[in-house]
Structure formats: C-alpha cells, structure tokens
Amino acid sequence: MSRKTVGIRALLEELPERIREVEHTGQPLVMTKHGQAVAPLVPTPSLPVQTPRIVALTSLKGGVGKTTLTMHLAAAIALEQDQVVVLDADEEVSAFRWQQHAQADGIELPFRVIPAERNTLMRQARDLAKAGHTVIIDTPPNNREILKSAATVADVVLVPVLPTGMDVDRLATTLELLTDLGAALEDFSYAIVLNRFDARKAMAHEANDALNAHPRLSTVVKSLSAYEKVFGQCPTELAQFTEIWNEIKEAFGEEA
C-alpha cells in the first residue's frame, strides 16, 4: 500500500487539516525533508466503546427518590432502546407495584419491572445484560449487602441525594462503602445525582456546591410536581433523565 507524502514546511502550514485527513481516511502520511522520508503520521487506533448495560441506584439513606429516579431513567433509556428492564431489589417492591398499578389502568410502560432475586442479584443482572437488556437496579435503603451486590455488578452506580444539610451529611456513609468497593474493583464508577433541586432555596445551592468535592453528574433533577404525581403512570417528563443518560454514555466513550 502506497503512502501519501508531504513536506515538513507544508505540514506545518496544513497540520490541522492533515491530521483530520489521516483520522478520516485511516491512511498514514509520511513527512519528508528534501525528498527523504523523516517520520510517519499515523491514525490513532479507535478505542472500543463500552456501552453501559447495568446501572444501579443506591443509597443507605431512605427517602432520597431512588425509585422515582429509576423509573424515569428507565423510561428515558427506552426512548432509544427496546430492551430495558428495572430490577426491583427493594423489600417494598415499589417499582414493581408501580408497574402493577399501571397495568391495572391499562397503561403499558415502555420497559419491564421484575422483582430481583436477592440471593442471586448479580447473576440475574448480568444474565439480563448478556441477553441484550439495559438493566436499572433499584435498591433498598439501609441494606449494605444488596448495595454491595448491585454496585459490584453495575457498570455505573448513581447515588441520589437531596439538597439538604442533613442529606449531604448522611451521604458520607454510602460514599465510604462505595469507595471501599472501588479499592477492590477495577473500572468501578459512581456518581452523585442531586435530586429535587429547588433553585429558589439557598440551601439547595449550598448543597449543590458542597457536592462538587465528590464524583457527581452535572445534571441535577429539579423539584417538579410531575415527578410526585406519576406513580402508576408512564413517566413523561424525561428531559433531565435523557441528559443523565447522555452523561453516562459520554463517560463510557459513546456519543450522546
């Protein structure tokens, strides 16, 4: 295969254009000086894109909105994918009951909710992912065993927190556990999601600023009444959750 050549002087003048040409065509370019080959300019090999298949929503603190976030995120992902499954690992099976209420009213959710097999949660999630599903795991509060299982099998862990001083303070216990897991697992990823953000409240802004010291998503979930009234229905206010999904995909090298 012949290689295209270009002189060093011309290369200096046209460098950005030549780099784009090499990356676009995949063909190397040989730099020359006085007609003699000096060095090749070769395309950078593309890194494989790893699509996140399992997302876990976890927090040792209750009442932070894990189930609501889970269902909205699943609906947002279902806008671009056909096979989305919510694994409900909470003892109260709130996500599963959400689906049951919807079905009773003749509403079909764009994703499935199935109860998690608590003793085999990791295998259940992995088997679904291998079958081509995107899996969202909803976890219970105050259950370290389930949190560890869900976080271990997940490609990314999301930690919801409310914008109050108490919630940010209580976050430390969950982050300590996740940091410990990260020390033992390769490619372990977690991020905080600020939930129920009300821009009118100074405390919300203080909490938002305090979270910048930790791994977090830039997208915040606003405090909207639509999120509170949607139990048993198909989530429709999905713009912020599409942004969350895009952030996750971009972190994995996938174009949003």
Steps between C-alpha positions, in 0.01 A plus 500: 500500500648835394524780754427861433794735562516864600790733568565629852447864397165420340405286801561785742269721296231236459537294820139513632362415157750216450423348842129499417580338164704222662233430764221506240666280237696274735796532261845597636681810378878510463682824583796570272796737503683565178314205351612257768254330738535638853207366703148362448179662623274205575134483608428436864328163545143538616432379851210262537187666636355327803128561521383506862258212549434502875426810707436477874330767708620468856494681832499380856265788581132462423270761352747636243286408198677190371187335360372816330842558343522134397166503320566831323849397396366170365237689299765736361724211392197326345469794260806364317507133599240225485625273775506686832439321828467634855614253765311581819717395794310703759307309768200727437513422124389857427611485137320170443184637664531806274481265200208309650300820551575606144388163362179516705421829325582360158830690477796322344840623616774514234715271717453199727527490878585167657569415865865435569617163623674639804732202555609492134465867410837529328444194280147611417616847393795365303288240319252770395782723378656214301161444338512857370299682765591825668441438870415760765521370857286666767645424843360530854633733770698375798602177331875476454489150353265594214683826444831317466354241263335761279806726497736210428312384189414848370690682228417824679346579839281805552455636852199729540517768769257773600618863528494528878783519751384182672485301176843616387636409845338153490649446154841433654409148614394393151805659338732330748357161407525573126856627535588176675350301213690712252827401666426136422337528156653611172310756291263579786295813432255690715349847489271703722169625361351806667125440519204734564709811442306823561692799367297735721655359817844610620551164672463323164782709353718436805446126464571520129830674566596254774458204262765637264762342726373154396443308175166628376282557196473855378130445431279569799143373531271790574220493749191460280150403607481280188747260660288471813173426319617242247490182715309234309533689172750520217764766574492778243719779643823345377724783381723500810524120497600499136778740600604261778510207257702708253748588773541132585551401136753778444695381803523161330619650174169472317359795309180636646 
